[in-house]
Amino acid sequence: MSTESVARTSPALGSGPNGQQAKNWCGHFQMPLHYPRYTKADYETMPEWKLDCLLKEYGLPISGDVDQKRKFAMGAFLWAR
């Protein structure tokens, strides 16, 4: 029995019909490189759609009303000084 190594290349984002490859790639969780740098005031005024995007980007749950999402985001991303 022989084993062969097969090199796989990553598809270029946006390649394929109508960027289909990019849509498939974006569906997988990948840890962001940077920690969010929002202040408490930023979270308190952040619109719900932006909270949803932020939580989804970090693989966190996006259920509940906007106040619950704000509290969750602040608890997850704000550090005591």
C-alpha positions, -999 to +999 in steps of 0.1 A: +000+000+000+014+034-010+005+067+004+006+098-018+005+134-007-018+156-026-014+193-027-046+212-025-049+248-035-074+272-020-098+286-045-095+323-052-122+342-035-147+355-059-138+329-086-166+309-101-200+320-114-212+351-095-186+347-068-200+314-057-166+303-043-166+334-021-201+327-008-190+292+002-158+303+018-176+330+039-200+304+053-172+288+074-160+302+107-125+316+108-113+333+139-107+370+132-072+383+136-080+413+158-100+417+190-128+444+187-118+477+201-152+492+209-159+511+241-189+506+263-204+537+248-199+522+213-218+490+223-246+510+240-253+529+207-244+502+182-273+493+159-286+457+161-274+448+126-238+457+136-240+437+168-253+407+148-224+410+124-198+413+152-212+384+172-214+362+140-178+372+130-166+357+163-189+326+162-210+338+191-248+334+194-270+362+180-303+353+196-323+376+219-334+412+216-310+441+210-305+448+247-295+411+254-271+412+224-255+444+237-250+430+272-236+398+257-212+417+235-200+439+263-195+409+286-176+391+259-154+419+246-149+446+273-122+440+298-121+455+333-095+482+336 
